[in-house]
Structure formats: structure tokens, C-alpha cells
């Protein structure tokens, strides 16, 4: 927890944070909810070709994406958007969304959660790694799945496939 009386900044280096392999993607916890006194969490994600997240809604938090490298296709149920580097996508609670890397290059994206908490689900569901170099993607992994712990974290997966 942050001590507001001290008024100190927090600096997390480029390789800090926990690395987690989950649902075919690599996640790095840039900053977690405990470090922000429950305000937000920020996750960096590497999304392999063909991978992403199926249609789902978040009941408890806003989920926002900032694409850093590559093109991430975002779906909102009726429309699709090709999010290129610099594109920011804001998903309020309760909105249907899905995403997929439809290219043959890795996509790198920052995901902001307000309030935080999803980073805990990713850690509980996935495999914690020592570094990004330990991430090995196997093409046999099931594509576009949500973690088993979804309901406990207020996420509801929609059964419709992404177009």
C-alpha cells in the first residue's frame, strides 16, 4: 500500500513485474493494484498470431487497450476494428468485447484495468515465469479461451465465436 504522506513516486523498471503465461498469451504485470493503492493495474501482453480473448464482458472494471506493436483486431459484437500502434480502445464495464491477433506477427499491447484485480486472476490461472525469455508458445494450445476463474472475477464469456 502506498503511503500518501511520504509523497514518493514508484518506479518499476522495464523488466520488473511478474511474467505469466495464460491462455496462450504472455502477460507482464507492469504495476498491480497493491502498488497503486487499489486505483488501477497495468498489464503488458504479447499476443501470438491467432491468439486473443473470446467475446466476454467485465462486470467490475474498465478494460482499456493501447496497442504498442502490430495490429490487434477488436470486436464489440457487431463491429470490428483493426487497432494499429498508438490506438487506444476503452471498454466500460458490461460492454461485450473480444480480440484476436489476425496477423502472423506478435502483437504487444498495454491493458489498463480500473479498478485492479484481474492481474490476480491471470496469476492464479496461468503459469508464472522468471522472464519473458521463458515464454514458449505452443501452436497446439487452445485458441481464444478465458480462464476458468472468470465467474469469481466478474467476467462472463459469451458463447458466440469471434467472426
C-alpha positions as CSV (number, residue, x, y, z in Angstrom):
1,X,0.0,0.0,0.0
2,X,1.2,3.5,-0.9
3,X,1.9,5.9,2.0
4,X,0.4,9.1,0.7
5,X,2.1,11.1,3.5
6,X,5.5,10.3,2.1
7,X,4.6,11.5,-1.4
8,X,7.1,9.2,-3.2
9,X,6.9,8.1,-6.7
10,X,7.1,4.4,-7.7
11,X,9.4,3.4,-10.5
12,X,9.1,-0.1,-12.0
13,X,11.9,-0.9,-14.5
14,X,11.4,-2.4,-17.9
15,X,11.9,-6.0,-16.7
16,X,10.1,-5.7,-13.4
17,X,6.9,-7.3,-12.5
18,X,5.6,-10.8,-12.7
19,X,5.5,-12.7,-16.1
20,X,2.7,-15.1,-16.6
21,X,1.7,-17.4,-19.4
22,X,-2.0,-17.7,-19.6
23,X,-4.5,-18.8,-22.3
24,X,-1.7,-18.8,-24.9
25,X,-0.6,-15.2,-24.2
26,X,2.3,-13.7,-22.2
27,X,1.5,-11.1,-19.6
28,X,3.8,-8.9,-17.6
29,X,2.4,-7.1,-14.6
30,X,3.8,-3.6,-15.1
31,X,2.1,-2.4,-11.9
32,X,-0.5,-4.0,-9.7
33,X,-3.4,-2.9,-7.6
34,X,-1.5,-3.1,-4.3
35,X,1.2,-0.8,-5.7
36,X,-1.5,1.8,-6.8
37,X,-3.4,1.6,-3.6
38,X,-6.3,0.0,-5.4
39,X,-6.6,2.6,-8.2
40,X,-5.6,0.5,-11.3
41,X,-3.4,-2.1,-12.7
42,X,-1.4,-2.1,-15.9
43,X,-0.5,-5.3,-17.8
44,X,1.8,-5.6,-20.9
45,X,0.7,-8.5,-23.1
46,X,2.3,-10.3,-26.0
47,X,-0.4,-11.9,-28.2
48,X,0.7,-14.6,-30.6
49,X,-0.8,-14.9,-34.1
50,X,-4.3,-16.5,-33.8
51,X,-4.5,-15.8,-30.1
52,X,-6.5,-13.3,-28.1
53,X,-9.7,-13.3,-26.0
54,X,-13.2,-14.6,-26.9
55,X,-16.3,-12.4,-26.6
56,X,-16.8,-11.6,-22.9
57,X,-17.9,-8.8,-20.5
58,X,-16.3,-7.5,-17.3
59,X,-18.8,-6.6,-14.6
60,X,-16.3,-4.9,-12.3
61,X,-13.7,-3.0,-14.2
62,X,-13.0,-0.9,-17.2
63,X,-10.6,-2.6,-19.6
64,X,-8.5,-0.4,-21.9
65,X,-6.0,-1.4,-24.6
66,X,-3.1,0.6,-26.0
67,X,-1.5,-1.1,-29.0
68,X,2.3,-0.8,-29.0
69,X,3.3,-3.1,-31.8
70,X,1.4,-5.0,-34.5
71,X,-2.3,-4.9,-35.3
72,X,-4.9,-6.2,-32.8
73,X,-8.4,-6.8,-34.1
74,X,-11.0,-5.8,-31.6
75,X,-14.6,-6.9,-31.8
76,X,-17.6,-5.4,-30.0
77,X,-20.3,-7.8,-31.1
78,X,-21.3,-6.1,-34.3
79,X,-18.2,-4.2,-35.4
80,X,-14.5,-5.0,-35.8
81,X,-11.7,-2.6,-35.5
82,X,-8.1,-3.0,-36.6
83,X,-6.1,-1.4,-33.8
84,X,-2.7,-0.4,-35.0
85,X,0.2,1.0,-32.9
86,X,-1.0,4.0,-30.9
87,X,-4.6,3.0,-31.0
88,X,-6.4,3.2,-27.6
89,X,-9.6,1.2,-27.0
90,X,-11.8,1.8,-24.0
91,X,-14.2,-0.9,-22.8
92,X,-16.6,0.2,-20.0
93,X,-17.9,-2.4,-17.6
94,X,-20.7,-4.5,-19.1
95,X,-19.6,-4.0,-22.7
96,X,-19.1,-7.0,-25.0
97,X,-15.6,-7.3,-26.4
98,X,-13.3,-9.8,-27.9
99,X,-9.9,-9.5,-29.5
100,X,-7.6,-11.6,-31.7
101,X,-4.2,-11.2,-33.4
102,X,-5.2,-11.9,-37.0
103,X,-1.7,-11.3,-38.4
104,X,1.4,-13.6,-38.5
105,X,3.4,-11.2,-36.2
106,X,3.3,-10.9,-32.4
107,X,1.2,-8.0,-31.1
108,X,2.3,-6.1,-28.0
109,X,-0.4,-4.2,-26.0
110,X,-0.8,-2.5,-22.7
111,X,-4.0,-3.3,-20.8
112,X,-5.3,-1.0,-18.1
113,X,-7.7,-2.2,-15.5
114,X,-9.7,0.2,-13.4
115,X,-10.2,-0.9,-10.6
116,X,-7.5,-3.5,-10.5
117,X,-7.8,-7.2,-9.7
118,X,-7.7,-9.1,-13.0
119,X,-3.9,-9.4,-12.6
120,X,-4.6,-11.7,-9.6
121,X,-6.8,-13.9,-11.8
122,X,-4.1,-14.1,-14.5
123,X,-1.5,-15.2,-11.9
124,X,-3.8,-17.7,-10.3
125,X,-4.9,-19.2,-13.7
126,X,-1.6,-19.1,-15.5
127,X,2.0,-20.3,-15.2
128,X,4.4,-17.8,-13.5
129,X,7.6,-17.4,-15.5
130,X,11.0,-16.0,-14.5
131,X,11.3,-13.8,-17.5
132,X,9.9,-13.1,-21.0
133,X,12.6,-15.4,-22.4
134,X,10.9,-18.3,-20.7
135,X,7.8,-17.9,-22.7
136,X,7.4,-20.7,-25.3
137,X,4.2,-20.6,-27.3
138,X,2.9,-24.0,-28.5
139,X,0.6,-23.8,-31.5
140,X,-1.4,-26.7,-30.1
141,X,-2.7,-24.5,-27.2
142,X,-6.4,-24.0,-27.3
143,X,-7.2,-20.7,-29.1
144,X,-9.2,-17.9,-27.6
145,X,-10.1,-19.2,-24.2
146,X,-11.0,-17.4,-21.0
147,X,-9.6,-18.5,-17.7
148,X,-11.6,-20.9,-15.5
149,X,-11.7,-18.3,-12.7
150,X,-13.8,-15.9,-14.8
151,X,-17.0,-16.0,-12.7
152,X,-15.1,-15.4,-9.5
153,X,-13.7,-12.2,-11.0
154,X,-17.0,-11.0,-12.6
155,X,-16.1,-12.0,-16.2
156,X,-18.8,-13.6,-18.3
157,X,-17.7,-15.4,-21.5
158,X,-20.2,-15.2,-24.4
159,X,-20.6,-18.4,-26.4
160,X,-20.7,-16.7,-29.8
161,X,-17.4,-17.2,-31.7
162,X,-15.5,-14.2,-33.0
163,X,-16.2,-13.5,-36.6
